[in-house]
Amino acid sequence: MARSASLIPIILLATACVGGNGGAYALQAGEAEPATPSFALYVLSRGKGVPEPARNVLRDARAMLEEAKQEGKVVGLKQTRIGLEGETRLCAEFTDSDAAREMRERIARLMQGVELVNLVVEPCSD
């Protein structure tokens, strides 16, 4: 139960970050590339389960990340259920920042216009 309670702030924060652009992430002008070549994709819900378009983004992003793993660009891939209605965090660690940036851009295009999907540059460690 304590673990579930600790996830509520994460889910609320992630939900708050989802904007009209489908939560796509891009570095702002002048913003430095993160030191950690990793990011997490969150698919969320509004009390009715994760909508199909968001589930499709998760499925397609996972397939892209699995392919990158086969190519040696992804060194770690972890999918974690974070909510009761299928909310999920998919986190990928990359061999270098260039590979991470390229994949972030590809996934950002994939999630364009899809609600309840958020891409966050953050470490994968728990």
All heavy atoms as an XYZ file, in Angstrom:
935
protein
N       0.816     -1.195      0.000
C       0.000      0.000      0.000
C       0.855      1.252      0.000
O       0.547      2.205     -0.668
C      -0.932     -0.037      1.217
C      -1.887      1.121      1.272
S      -3.057      0.992     -0.099
C      -4.080      2.364      0.241
N       1.956      1.253      0.738
C       2.822      2.419      0.788
C       3.373      2.736     -0.597
O       3.502      3.884     -0.972
C       3.950      2.201      1.784
N       3.707      1.710     -1.365
C       4.227      1.934     -2.719
C       3.165      2.596     -3.587
O       3.470      3.514     -4.332
C       4.683      0.614     -3.333
C       5.246      0.780     -4.737
C       6.027     -0.456     -5.146
N       6.342     -0.464     -6.545
C       7.374      0.157     -7.095
N       8.191      0.843     -6.332
N       7.598      0.087     -8.381
N       1.916      2.163     -3.493
C       0.844      2.766     -4.276
C       0.665      4.230     -3.907
O       0.492      5.075     -4.775
C      -0.472      2.024     -4.049
O      -0.370      0.711     -4.532
N       0.699      4.526     -2.625
C       0.528      5.903     -2.174
C       1.665      6.779     -2.670
O       1.464      7.940     -2.998
C       0.445      5.953     -0.642
N       2.869      6.229     -2.761
C       4.000      7.032     -3.225
C       3.926      7.303     -4.717
O       4.564      8.216     -5.208
C       5.321      6.349     -2.865
O       5.475      5.169     -3.600
N       3.158      6.530     -5.457
C       3.028      6.734     -6.895
C       2.032      7.831     -7.241
O       2.111      8.409     -8.320
C       2.609      5.442     -7.586
C       3.653      4.339     -7.611
C       3.070      3.093     -8.235
C       4.884      4.781     -8.354
N       1.129      8.142     -6.342
C       0.103      9.141     -6.627
C       0.714     10.483     -7.015
O       0.326     11.057     -8.030
C      -0.888      9.273     -5.447
C      -1.707      7.980     -5.351
C      -1.799     10.482     -5.627
C      -2.557      7.869     -4.129
N       1.705     11.008     -6.274
C       2.300     12.281     -6.704
C       2.952     12.186     -8.077
O       2.890     13.129     -8.860
C       3.352     12.571     -5.633
C       2.927     11.784     -4.440
C       2.230     10.574     -4.999
N       3.559     11.057     -8.403
C       4.192     10.889     -9.708
C       3.141     10.928    -10.800
O       3.308     11.595    -11.819
C       4.990      9.568     -9.768
C       6.180      9.639     -8.821
C       5.446      9.268    -11.186
C       6.886      8.321     -8.623
N       2.045     10.222    -10.593
C       0.985     10.186    -11.593
C       0.376     11.577    -11.761
O       0.162     12.023    -12.878
C      -0.090      9.143    -11.213
C       0.523      7.744    -11.297
C      -1.311      9.259    -12.111
C      -0.324      6.652    -10.706
N       0.142     12.281    -10.659
C      -0.426     13.620    -10.745
C       0.528     14.573    -11.453
O       0.118     15.369    -12.284
C      -0.771     14.143     -9.349
C      -1.912     13.416     -8.649
C      -2.081     13.943     -7.236
C      -3.202     13.538     -9.430
N       1.809     14.486    -11.132
C       2.800     15.334    -11.785
C       2.852     15.033    -13.272
O       2.846     15.940    -14.102
C       4.184     15.129    -11.161
C       5.342     15.862    -11.847
C       5.123     17.366    -11.751
C       6.655     15.472    -11.220
N       2.901     13.775    -13.618
C       2.968     13.393    -15.031
C       1.709     13.841    -15.762
O       1.788     14.324    -16.894
C       3.172     11.888    -15.165
N       0.552     13.714    -15.133
C      -0.700     14.143    -15.748
C      -0.685     15.645    -15.966
O      -1.115     16.132    -17.005
C      -1.905     13.733    -14.874
O      -1.871     12.323    -14.705
C      -3.210     14.143    -15.515
N      -0.154     16.381    -15.009
C      -0.101     17.832    -15.123
C       0.799     18.271    -16.263
O       0.597     19.330    -16.864
C       0.392     18.441    -13.814
N       1.786     17.468    -16.597
C       2.738     17.817    -17.654
C       2.177     17.589    -19.046
O       2.736     18.078    -20.019
C       4.024     16.997    -17.501
S       4.949     17.426    -16.025
N       1.099     16.847    -19.159
C       0.547     16.541    -20.478
C      -0.173     17.775    -20.991
O      -1.118     18.248    -20.399
C      -0.427     15.338    -20.414
C      -1.067     15.102    -21.758
C       0.317     14.108    -19.946
N       0.322     18.294    -22.091
C      -0.255     19.509    -22.649
C      -1.054     19.227    -23.902
O      -1.280     18.094    -24.280
N      -1.452     20.275    -24.589
C      -2.236     20.149    -25.797
C      -1.463     19.506    -26.947
O      -2.044     19.067    -27.917
N      -0.152     19.468    -26.859
C       0.640     18.877    -27.932
C       0.856     17.395    -27.715
O       1.729     16.803    -28.328
C       1.988     19.586    -28.060
C       2.860     19.405    -26.842
O       2.437     18.857    -25.833
N       4.090     19.869    -26.917
N       0.078     16.794    -26.856
C       0.220     15.370    -26.604
C       1.387     15.056    -25.694
O       1.802     13.924    -25.566
N       1.914     16.069    -25.013
C       2.985     15.828    -24.068
C       4.341     15.655    -24.719
O       5.271     15.223    -24.076
N       4.473     15.999    -25.989
C       5.753     15.823    -26.669
C       6.836     16.617    -25.966
O       6.602     17.710    -25.473
C       5.635     16.259    -28.125
N       8.028     16.038    -25.924
C       9.146     16.672    -25.240
C      10.146     17.167    -26.259
O      10.464     16.482    -27.219
C       9.847     15.681    -24.308
C      11.062     16.300    -23.657
C      10.927     17.016    -22.493
C      12.306     16.216    -24.244
C      12.008     17.615    -21.905
C      13.403     16.815    -23.670
C      13.251     17.519    -22.500
O      14.320     18.124    -21.932
N      10.643     18.348    -26.035
C      11.753     18.862    -26.836
C      12.590     19.743    -25.936
O      12.062     20.423    -25.048
C      11.236     19.663    -28.018
N      13.894     19.732    -26.138
C      14.756     20.631    -25.383
C      14.469     22.051    -25.837
O      14.247     22.315    -27.011
C      16.231     20.301    -25.632
C      16.729     18.982    -25.049
C      18.160     18.720    -25.486
C      16.645     18.990    -23.542
N      14.448     22.975    -24.890
C      14.236     24.377    -25.197
C      15.542     24.988    -25.686
O      16.626     24.473    -25.402
C      13.731     25.113    -23.951
C      12.434     24.553    -23.389
C      11.302     24.606    -24.388
O      11.071     25.636    -25.017
N      10.594     23.503    -24.561
N      15.444     26.089    -26.393
C      16.639     26.769    -26.889
C      17.568     27.075    -25.722
O      17.143     27.592    -24.691
C      16.236     28.059    -27.596
N      18.809     26.694    -25.859
C      19.804     26.947    -24.823
C      19.838     25.917    -23.715
O      20.716     25.948    -22.868
N      18.875     25.004    -23.692
C      18.844     23.972    -22.663
C      19.880     22.906    -22.991
O      19.967     22.435    -24.118
C      17.445     23.339    -22.598
C      17.260     22.368    -21.448
C      15.844     21.804    -21.388
O      14.985     22.216    -22.184
O      15.613     20.941    -20.535
N      20.687     22.556    -22.005
C      21.766     21.584    -22.219
C      21.206     20.173    -22.345
O      20.201     19.832    -21.722
C      22.752     21.642    -21.065
N      21.873     19.376    -23.147
C      21.529     17.954    -23.265
C      21.755     17.312    -21.893
O      22.759     17.571    -21.243
C      22.425     17.297    -24.324
C      22.063     15.879    -24.641
C      20.734     15.721    -25.352
O      20.312     16.624    -26.086
O      20.107     14.666    -25.171
N      20.819     16.508    -21.405
C      20.983     15.901    -20.092
C      22.207     14.992    -20.039
O      22.577     14.377    -21.034
C      19.703     15.105    -19.880
C      19.051     15.028    -21.201
C      19.602     16.105    -22.073
N      22.814     14.926    -18.844
C      23.995     14.077    -18.660
C      23.630     12.599    -18.768
O      24.423     11.792    -19.227
C      24.640     14.368    -17.311
N      22.435     12.247    -18.322
C      21.994     10.861    -18.358
C      21.320     10.578    -19.693
O      20.300     11.187    -20.002
C      20.992     10.581    -17.220
O      21.587     10.933    -15.991
C      20.564      9.131    -17.205
N      21.888      9.696    -20.494
C      21.243      9.397    -21.776
C      20.074      8.425    -21.575
O      20.157      7.244    -21.904
C      22.370      8.802    -22.613
C      23.304      8.201    -21.628
C      23.169      9.013    -20.372
N      19.009      8.923    -20.976
C      17.829      8.093    -20.729
C      16.594      8.983    -20.704
O      16.679     10.193    -20.527
C      17.963      7.330    -19.409
O      18.032      8.220    -18.325
N      15.452      8.359    -20.886
C      14.180      9.053    -20.759
C      13.098      8.028    -20.465
O      13.292      6.820    -20.644
C      13.834      9.873    -22.001
C      13.676      9.087    -23.264
C      12.507      8.389    -23.540
C      14.692      9.056    -24.201
C      12.358      7.668    -24.716
C      14.560      8.351    -25.392
C      13.393      7.654    -25.643
N      11.961      8.539    -19.997
C      10.821      7.674    -19.699
C       9.603      8.172    -20.462
O       9.380      9.374    -20.590
C      10.531      7.659    -18.206
N       8.839      7.233    -20.959
C       7.569      7.506    -21.621
C       6.479      7.071    -20.652
O       6.478      5.938    -20.170
C       7.474      6.707    -22.922
C       6.160      6.818    -23.690
C       6.013      8.226    -24.283
C       6.100      5.778    -24.798
N       5.580      7.987    -20.335
C       4.460      7.693    -19.444
C       3.175      7.672    -20.254
O       2.928      8.589    -21.051
C       4.326      8.778    -18.366
C       5.427      8.773    -17.348
C       6.621      9.441    -17.582
C       5.268      8.104    -16.146
C       7.634      9.451    -16.644
C       6.280      8.107    -15.191
C       7.456      8.784    -15.446
O       8.464      8.781    -14.506
N       2.354      6.647    -20.057
C       1.000      6.640    -20.598
C       0.070      6.629    -19.388
O       0.247      5.842    -18.460
C       0.726      5.461    -21.561
C       1.540      5.626    -22.830
C       1.002      4.137    -20.937
N      -0.893      7.535    -19.416
C      -1.711      7.806    -18.236
C      -3.195      7.641    -18.543
O      -3.581      7.310    -19.665
C      -1.410      9.233    -17.760
C       0.083      9.518    -17.550
C       0.337     11.003    -17.382
C       0.612      8.735    -16.375
N      -4.013      7.884    -17.529
C      -5.460      7.801    -17.718
C      -6.125      8.918    -16.927
O      -5.491      9.566    -16.093
C      -5.992      6.448    -17.244
O      -5.998      6.385    -15.840
N      -7.398      9.101    -17.193
C      -8.199     10.066    -16.440
C      -9.335      9.341    -15.731
O     -10.456      9.815    -15.708
C      -8.774     11.124    -17.373
C      -7.784     12.119    -17.860
C      -8.483     13.339    -18.466
N      -7.531     14.284    -18.938
C      -7.278     14.541    -20.222
N      -7.961     13.925    -21.169
N      -6.383     15.426    -20.561
N      -9.056      8.188    -15.193
C     -10.066      7.458    -14.458
C     -10.860      6.464    -15.271
O     -11.765      5.824    -14.753
N     -10.551      6.320    -16.537
C     -11.288      5.392    -17.406
C     -10.336      4.423    -18.093
O     -10.667      3.852    -19.121
C     -12.059      6.163    -18.471
C     -13.069      7.144    -17.937
C     -13.717      7.887    -19.080
C     -14.582      9.021    -18.552
N     -15.119      9.824    -19.638
N      -9.143      4.261    -17.570
C      -8.143      3.422    -18.222
C      -7.359      4.218    -19.250
O      -7.751      5.318    -19.638
N      -6.259      3.656    -19.682
C      -5.424      4.308    -20.685
C      -6.143      4.232    -22.028
O      -6.518      3.149    -22.474
C      -4.038      3.620    -20.770
C      -3.202      4.228    -21.885
C      -3.305      3.716    -19.431
N      -6.355      5.382    -22.677
C      -7.052      5.357    -23.959
C      -6.258      4.618    -25.040
O      -5.030      4.558    -24.989
C      -7.219      6.834    -24.325
C      -6.570      7.624    -23.274
C      -5.992      6.718    -22.257
N      -6.969      4.093    -26.007
C      -6.332      3.303    -27.059
C      -5.224      4.049    -27.797
O      -4.158      3.477    -28.033
C      -7.377      2.785    -28.047
C      -6.773      1.858    -29.085
C      -7.820      1.242    -29.996
O      -9.022      1.350    -29.723
O      -7.401      0.646    -30.999
N      -5.405      5.331    -28.161
C      -4.305      6.022    -28.852
C      -3.018      6.064    -28.008
O      -1.922      5.895    -28.541
C      -4.852      7.432    -29.097
C      -6.331      7.252    -29.126
C      -6.611      6.169    -28.108
N      -3.155      6.240    -26.709
C      -1.978      6.250    -25.826
C      -1.364      4.854    -25.740
O      -0.140      4.705    -25.753
C      -2.358      6.756    -24.439
N      -2.209      3.821    -25.674
C      -1.693      2.441    -25.660
C      -0.946      2.132    -26.946
O       0.081      1.446    -26.938
C      -2.835      1.437    -25.455
C      -3.403      1.428    -24.055
C      -4.304      0.222    -23.798
N      -5.245     -0.069    -24.854
C      -6.511      0.321    -24.897
N      -7.010      1.032    -23.903
N      -7.292     -0.010    -25.904
N      -1.447      2.660    -28.066
C      -0.784      2.447    -29.354
C       0.596      3.114    -29.387
O       1.548      2.546    -29.918
C      -1.649      2.962    -30.501
C      -2.906      2.144    -30.694
O      -3.014      1.007    -30.232
N      -3.888      2.727    -31.354
N       0.692      4.314    -28.816
C       1.986      4.995    -28.739
C       2.953      4.151    -27.917
O       4.107      3.948    -28.312
C       1.854      6.416    -28.142
C       3.228      6.992    -27.798
C       1.118      7.339    -29.105
N       2.498      3.634    -26.778
C       3.347      2.799    -25.931
C       3.821      1.570    -26.697
O       5.010      1.249    -26.694
C       2.596      2.377    -24.666
C       3.347      1.427    -23.731
C       4.597      2.085    -23.165
C       2.419      0.954    -22.609
N       2.913      0.916    -27.373
C       3.262     -0.287    -28.142
C       4.302      0.021    -29.222
O       5.316     -0.660    -29.353
C       2.006     -0.879    -28.770
C       2.267     -2.156    -29.590
C       1.133     -2.484    -30.549
N       1.017     -1.408    -31.524
C      -0.140     -0.879    -31.911
N      -1.277     -1.324    -31.448
N      -0.164      0.096    -32.796
N       4.046      1.090    -29.981
C       4.948      1.440    -31.076
C       6.298      1.936    -30.569
O       7.343      1.602    -31.133
C       4.302      2.487    -31.983
C       3.065      1.951    -32.703
O       2.855      0.711    -32.715
O       2.307      2.776    -33.248
N       6.285      2.713    -29.492
C       7.541      3.200    -28.905
C       8.355      2.030    -28.378
O       9.580      1.979    -28.565
C       7.260      4.205    -27.797
N       7.690      1.090    -27.733
C       8.405     -0.086    -27.223
C       9.051     -0.863    -28.374
O      10.196     -1.312    -28.253
C       7.484     -0.989    -26.422
C       8.242     -2.229    -25.948
C       7.723     -2.812    -24.680
N       8.629     -3.868    -24.271
C       9.318     -3.864    -23.173
N       9.202     -2.874    -22.335
N      10.119     -4.857    -22.874
N       8.339     -1.018    -29.469
C       8.893     -1.727    -30.628
C      10.117     -0.987    -31.169
O      11.138     -1.612    -31.497
C       7.832     -1.878    -31.716
N      10.049      0.342    -31.241
C      11.189      1.128    -31.706
C      12.376      0.977    -30.759
O      13.523      0.840    -31.200
C      10.792      2.608    -31.828
C       9.834      2.879    -32.961
S       9.035      4.520    -32.993
C      10.229      5.623    -32.363
N      12.099      0.984    -29.458
C      13.173      0.858    -28.466
C      13.769     -0.550    -28.473
O      14.975     -0.708    -28.305
C      12.655      1.235    -27.084
C      12.361      2.733    -26.916
C      11.502      2.979    -25.682
C      13.655      3.528    -26.861
N      12.942     -1.560    -28.675
C      13.449     -2.937    -28.771
C      14.373     -3.081    -29.981
O      15.407     -3.734    -29.897
C      12.290     -3.943    -28.861
C      11.493     -4.105    -27.586
C      12.195     -4.917    -26.509
O      13.310     -5.419    -26.730
O      11.602     -5.029    -25.422
N      13.986     -2.466    -31.083
C      14.829     -2.504    -32.282
C      16.167     -1.803    -32.017
O      17.229     -2.304    -32.396
C      14.106     -1.829    -33.442
C      14.879     -1.873    -34.738
C      14.108     -1.241    -35.895
O      12.879     -1.429    -35.966
O      14.755     -0.572    -36.715
N      16.107     -0.646    -31.344
C      17.337      0.080    -31.003
C      18.206     -0.746    -30.049
O      19.438     -0.694    -30.123
C      17.001      1.431    -30.389
N      17.563     -1.529    -29.192
C      18.318     -2.406    -28.287
C      19.050     -3.477    -29.089
O      20.211     -3.789    -28.816
C      17.368     -3.031    -27.264
C      18.068     -3.805    -26.177
C      17.091     -4.267    -25.107
C      17.829     -4.980    -23.997
N      16.927     -5.403    -22.926
N      18.371     -4.040    -30.076
C      18.999     -5.046    -30.947
C      20.196     -4.460    -31.697
O      21.170     -5.160    -31.968
C      17.985     -5.605    -31.950
C      16.875     -6.412    -31.325
C      17.365     -7.723    -30.739
O      18.298     -8.322    -31.247
N      16.746     -8.151    -29.659
N      20.109     -3.168    -32.005
C      21.190     -2.479    -32.719
C      22.315     -2.038    -31.781
O      23.313     -1.488    -32.233
C      20.631     -1.260    -33.455
C      19.655     -1.606    -34.552
C      18.917     -0.391    -35.097
O      19.099      0.738    -34.569
O      18.155     -0.567    -36.062
N      22.136     -2.237    -30.476
C      23.158     -1.865    -29.508
C      23.097     -0.422    -29.037
O      24.000      0.045    -28.344
N      22.024      0.301    -29.361
C      21.893      1.703    -28.949
C      21.241      1.850    -27.573
O      21.464      2.830    -26.880
C      21.075      2.481    -29.975
C      21.746      2.573    -31.327
C      20.859      3.290    -32.317
C      21.497      3.320    -33.693
N      20.628      3.959    -34.685
N      20.408      0.891    -27.203
C      19.731      0.896    -25.908
C      20.376     -0.163    -25.034
O      20.502     -1.316    -25.433
C      18.217      0.612    -26.063
C      17.546      0.408    -24.719
C      17.543      1.741    -26.840
N      20.800      0.248    -23.834
C      21.455     -0.701    -22.922
C      20.523     -1.168    -21.811
O      20.813     -2.139    -21.126
C      22.748     -0.112    -22.317
C      23.793      0.088    -23.403
C      22.478      1.178    -21.571
N      19.412     -0.471    -21.628
C      18.447     -0.872    -20.615
C      17.053     -0.424    -21.005
O      16.863      0.686    -21.498
N      16.088     -1.299    -20.808
C      14.697     -1.001    -21.143
C      13.830     -1.634    -20.067
O      13.889     -2.843    -19.852
C      14.361     -1.569    -22.522
C      13.027     -1.192    -23.145
C      12.899      0.324    -23.285
C      12.892     -1.855    -24.512
N      13.060     -0.794    -19.382
C      12.242     -1.296    -18.281
C      10.840     -0.708    -18.373
O      10.665      0.505    -18.427
C      12.876     -0.919    -16.948
C      12.126     -1.450    -15.757
C      12.832     -1.113    -14.460
C      12.058     -1.681    -13.276
N      12.676     -1.320    -12.012
N       9.840     -1.598    -18.382
C       8.449     -1.175    -18.394
C       7.841     -1.503    -17.040
O       7.945     -2.631    -16.568
C       7.678     -1.884    -19.516
C       6.254     -1.399    -19.658
C       5.614     -1.858    -20.950
O       6.238     -1.842    -22.002
N       4.353     -2.247    -20.868
N       7.209     -0.494    -16.429
C       6.637     -0.639    -15.096
C       5.211     -0.117    -15.086
O       4.957      1.003    -15.544
C       7.457      0.180    -14.068
O       8.831     -0.156    -14.191
C       6.983     -0.086    -12.650
N       4.315     -0.908    -14.565
C       2.944     -0.442    -14.379
C       2.938      0.468    -13.159
O       3.417      0.080    -12.090
C       2.006     -1.624    -14.191
C       0.573     -1.205    -14.175
C      -0.326     -2.392    -14.256
N      -1.688     -1.926    -14.109
C      -2.729     -2.581    -14.495
N      -2.588     -3.759    -15.028
N      -3.936     -2.094    -14.332
N       2.385      1.671    -13.288
C       2.435      2.639    -12.195
C       1.058      2.993    -11.646
O       0.953      3.794    -10.734
C       3.173      3.933    -12.616
C       2.502      4.576    -13.824
C       4.643      3.646    -12.888
C       3.034      5.951    -14.181
N       0.018      2.442    -12.207
C      -1.318      2.770    -11.741
C      -2.256      1.583    -11.824
O      -1.901      0.527    -12.343
N      -3.457      1.793    -11.333
C      -4.453      0.725    -11.287
C      -5.188      0.529    -12.613
O      -5.837     -0.485    -12.808
C      -5.477      1.030    -10.190
C      -4.912      1.139     -8.766
C      -6.011      1.568     -7.801
C      -4.310     -0.174     -8.352
N      -5.109      1.504    -13.494
C      -5.875      1.442    -14.733
C      -4.985      1.268    -15.963
O      -5.363      1.650    -17.061
C      -6.721      2.700    -14.871
C      -7.733      2.823    -13.753
C      -8.586      4.068    -13.871
O      -8.259      4.947    -14.680
O      -9.580      4.147    -13.154
N      -3.816      0.713    -15.765
C      -2.922      0.460    -16.888
C      -1.893      1.536    -17.132
O      -1.127      1.456    -18.090
N      -1.856      2.569    -16.288
C      -0.842      3.596    -16.442
C       0.528      2.927    -16.386
O       0.764      2.054    -15.564
C      -0.942      4.652    -15.332
C      -2.256      5.402    -15.312
C      -3.317      4.764    -14.441
O      -3.149      3.595    -14.023
O      -4.316      5.426    -14.166
N       1.397      3.339    -17.284
C       2.667      2.639    -17.462
C       3.805      3.627    -17.664
O       3.627      4.678    -18.287
C       2.573      1.706    -18.687
O       1.490      0.790    -18.485
C       3.852      0.924    -18.910
N       4.970      3.246    -17.161
C       6.215      3.990    -17.402
C       7.146      3.054    -18.165
O       7.417      1.940    -17.730
C       6.866      4.378    -16.079
C       8.216      5.076    -16.233
C       8.811      5.366    -14.842
N       9.989      6.171    -14.911
C      11.218      5.735    -14.634
N      11.416      4.473    -14.267
N      12.256      6.531    -14.724
N       7.628      3.514    -19.306
C       8.599      2.780    -20.105
C       9.864      3.619    -20.133
O       9.860      4.735    -20.644
C       8.076      2.559    -21.526
C       9.024      1.876    -22.513
C       9.384      0.467    -22.040
C       8.407      1.848    -23.901
N      10.935      3.094    -19.547
C      12.168      3.857    -19.440
C      13.276      3.172    -20.235
O      13.427      1.951    -20.189
C      12.580      4.007    -17.985
S      13.794      5.321    -17.744
N      14.051      3.987    -20.951
C      15.132      3.471    -21.782
C      16.430      4.193    -21.454
O      16.455      5.416    -21.322
C      14.797      3.665    -23.254
N      17.501      3.415    -21.329
C      18.850      3.950    -21.134
C      19.643      3.678    -22.405
O      19.600      2.567    -22.942
C      19.526      3.278    -19.955
C      18.868      3.597    -18.627
C      19.553      2.889    -17.478
O      19.409      1.665    -17.384
O      20.233      3.586    -16.699
N      20.371      4.672    -22.851
C      21.076      4.608    -24.125
C      22.591      4.581    -23.941
O      23.111      4.970    -22.908
C      20.687      5.820    -24.983
C      19.254      5.772    -25.423
C      18.240      6.185    -24.573
C      18.904      5.283    -26.659
C      16.919      6.119    -24.953
C      17.582      5.216    -27.055
C      16.589      5.634    -26.198
N      23.266      4.171    -24.987
C      24.724      4.130    -24.966
C      25.310      5.529    -24.993
O      26.392      5.755    -24.446
C      25.267      3.344    -26.179
O      24.728      3.921    -27.374
C      24.896      1.879    -26.101
N      24.600      6.476    -25.619
C      25.111      7.849    -25.676
C      23.965      8.838    -25.873
O      22.847      8.463    -26.206
C      26.155      8.000    -26.798
C      25.598      7.679    -28.173
O      24.721      8.425    -28.657
O      26.041      6.676    -28.759
N      24.273     10.103    -25.661
C      23.267     11.163    -25.737
C      22.697     11.340    -27.134
O      21.524     11.678    -27.285
C      23.859     12.486    -25.251
O      24.157     12.406    -23.876
N      23.517     11.130    -28.164
C      23.017     11.280    -29.535
C      21.917     10.262    -29.836
O      20.890     10.603    -30.428
C      24.154     11.133    -30.552
C      25.107     12.310    -30.524
O      24.706     13.401    -30.056
O      26.259     12.143    -30.965
N      22.134      9.028    -29.433
C      21.125      7.980    -29.650
C      19.854      8.299    -28.873
O      18.742      8.121    -29.380
C      21.682      6.618    -29.248
N      20.007      8.786    -27.638
C      18.841      9.140    -26.815
C      18.067     10.290    -27.452
O      16.833     10.252    -27.542
C      19.284      9.503    -25.403
N      18.766     11.312    -27.900
C      18.116     12.470    -28.514
C      17.372     12.059    -29.786
O      16.224     12.445    -29.998
C      19.142     13.558    -28.820
C      18.526     14.803    -29.451
C      19.523     15.920    -29.708
N      20.683     15.475    -30.458
C      21.914     15.331    -29.947
N      22.143     15.586    -28.677
N      22.911     14.929    -30.702
N      17.997     11.255    -30.626
C      17.362     10.807    -31.857
C      16.069     10.037    -31.559
O      15.026     10.265    -32.180
C      18.321      9.919    -32.649
C      17.730      9.366    -33.919
C      18.665      8.377    -34.604
O      19.893      8.589    -34.570
O      18.148      7.386    -35.153
N      16.116      9.145    -30.576
C      14.928      8.360    -30.242
C      13.855      9.231    -29.596
O      12.665      9.041    -29.860
C      15.303      7.187    -29.334
C      14.145      6.244    -29.081
S      13.436      5.463    -30.573
C      14.769      4.374    -31.045
N      14.251     10.179    -28.755
C      13.275     11.105    -28.160
C      12.525     11.837    -29.258
O      11.300     11.995    -29.189
C      13.970     12.137    -27.272
C      14.057     11.784    -25.840
C      14.347     12.970    -24.927
N      15.144     14.036    -25.469
C      16.462     14.141    -25.364
N      17.160     13.211    -24.745
N      17.088     15.174    -25.867
N      13.250     12.291    -30.267
C      12.614     13.018    -31.368
C      11.663     12.116    -32.150
O      10.569     12.543    -32.515
C      13.687     13.606    -32.284
C      14.461     14.728    -31.621
C      15.709     15.164    -32.393
O      16.015     14.555    -33.460
O      16.385     16.093    -31.920
N      12.054     10.878    -32.380
C      11.185      9.936    -33.105
C       9.910      9.659    -32.311
O       8.804      9.636    -32.867
C      11.914      8.623    -33.371
C      12.986      8.736    -34.446
C      13.692      7.426    -34.681
N      12.758      6.412    -35.163
C      13.019      5.106    -35.167
N      14.173      4.652    -34.723
N      12.122      4.256    -35.605
N      10.059      9.445    -31.000
C       8.887      9.153    -30.171
C       8.015     10.394    -30.026
O       6.781     10.287    -30.021
C       9.315      8.556    -28.813
C       9.914      7.163    -29.051
C       8.137      8.495    -27.846
C      10.491      6.501    -27.818
N       8.616     11.574    -29.938
C       7.837     12.813    -29.857
C       6.954     12.967    -31.093
O       5.796     13.379    -30.987
C       8.762     14.021    -29.691
N       7.470     12.618    -32.260
C       6.649     12.671    -33.483
C       5.519     11.643    -33.415
O       4.395     11.912    -33.821
C       7.513     12.439    -34.720
C       8.395     13.622    -35.089
C       9.049     13.465    -36.447
N       9.920     12.314    -36.554
C      11.222     12.304    -36.240
N      11.799     13.393    -35.786
N      11.943     11.210    -36.392
N       5.823     10.471    -32.902
C       4.843      9.393    -32.778
C       3.679      9.808    -31.872
O       2.529      9.478    -32.138
C       5.535      8.149    -32.216
C       4.719      6.899    -31.971
C       4.261      6.306    -33.290
C       5.553      5.885    -31.197
N       3.973     10.534    -30.814
C       2.945     10.889    -29.843
C       2.270     12.223    -30.124
O       1.374     12.631    -29.388
C       3.529     10.868    -28.424
C       4.806     11.630    -28.249
S       5.598     11.342    -26.661
C       4.764     12.513    -25.630
N       2.632     12.863    -31.220
C       2.067     14.153    -31.592
C       0.545     14.089    -31.607
O      -0.044     13.252    -32.287
C       2.589     14.557    -32.966
C       2.294     15.983    -33.347
C       3.160     16.978    -32.594
O       4.256     16.663    -32.174
N       2.650     18.160    -32.429
N      -0.099     14.942    -30.827
C      -1.551     15.025    -30.795
C      -2.250     13.956    -29.969
O      -3.472     13.929    -29.914
N      -1.493     13.080    -29.312
C      -2.094     12.021    -28.502
C      -2.112     12.471    -27.036
O      -1.073     12.825    -26.487
C      -1.323     10.686    -28.636
C      -1.952      9.615    -27.757
C      -1.294     10.241    -30.093
N      -3.273     12.471    -26.438
C      -3.407     12.888    -25.045
C      -2.948     11.796    -24.089
O      -2.959     10.611    -24.424
C      -4.859     13.239    -24.730
C      -5.338     14.466    -25.452
C      -6.724     14.870    -25.010
O      -7.542     13.980    -24.689
O      -6.982     16.069    -24.987
N      -2.574     12.220    -22.904
C      -2.212     11.348    -21.787
C      -0.944     10.540    -22.050
O      -0.785      9.426    -21.562
C      -3.382     10.435    -21.409
C      -4.632     11.198    -20.964
C      -5.794     10.248    -20.772
C      -4.363     11.981    -19.692
N      -0.035     11.125    -22.828
C       1.272     10.544    -23.071
C       2.290     11.623    -22.751
O       2.109     12.786    -23.160
C       1.433     10.087    -24.534
C       2.805      9.490    -24.767
C       0.354      9.081    -24.908
N       3.320     11.272    -22.021
C       4.319     12.248    -21.613
C       5.708     11.651    -21.735
O       5.923     10.493    -21.361
C       4.033     12.671    -20.160
C       4.756     13.934    -19.777
O       5.136     14.726    -20.629
N       4.955     14.129    -18.502
N       6.624     12.425    -22.235
C       8.013     11.999    -22.407
C       8.866     12.854    -21.472
O       8.840     14.082    -21.564
C       8.411     12.216    -23.865
C       9.697     11.609    -24.369
C       9.711     10.098    -24.164
C       9.866     11.922    -25.846
N       9.597     12.196    -20.562
C      10.348     12.902    -19.533
C      11.809     12.453    -19.570
O      12.081     11.252    -19.504
C       9.762     12.615    -18.125
C      10.542     13.350    -17.060
C       8.292     12.982    -18.078
N      12.714     13.419    -19.653
C      14.139     13.093    -19.563
C      14.452     12.907    -18.095
O      14.337     13.838    -17.290
C      15.004     14.228    -20.167
C      16.481     13.923    -19.956
C      14.699     14.385    -21.648
N      14.791     11.673    -17.748
C      15.076     11.319    -16.362
C      15.811      9.980    -16.335
O      15.738      9.220    -17.290
C      13.790     11.224    -15.534
C      12.844     10.139    -15.988
C      11.515     10.138    -15.243
O      11.185     11.147    -14.573
O      10.792      9.147    -15.342
N      16.511      9.711    -15.228
C      17.176      8.409    -15.123
C      16.160      7.292    -14.929
O      15.062      7.499    -14.426
C      18.078      8.561    -13.902
C      17.629      9.785    -13.194
C      16.804     10.592    -14.123
N      16.552      6.089    -15.311
C      15.676      4.930    -15.177
C      15.729      4.298    -13.795
O      14.849      3.531    -13.446
C      16.014      3.881    -16.229
S      15.569      4.404    -17.904
N      16.763      4.578    -13.042
C      16.903      3.941    -11.732
C      15.731      4.281    -10.841
O      15.153      5.369    -10.928
C      18.209      4.352    -11.064
O      18.233      5.755    -10.895
N      15.370      3.331     -9.991
C      14.223      3.521     -9.080
C      14.587      4.368     -7.895
O      15.598      4.405     -7.379
C      13.708      2.170     -8.587
C      13.098      1.381     -9.730
O      12.542      2.009    -10.642
O      13.190      0.146     -9.703
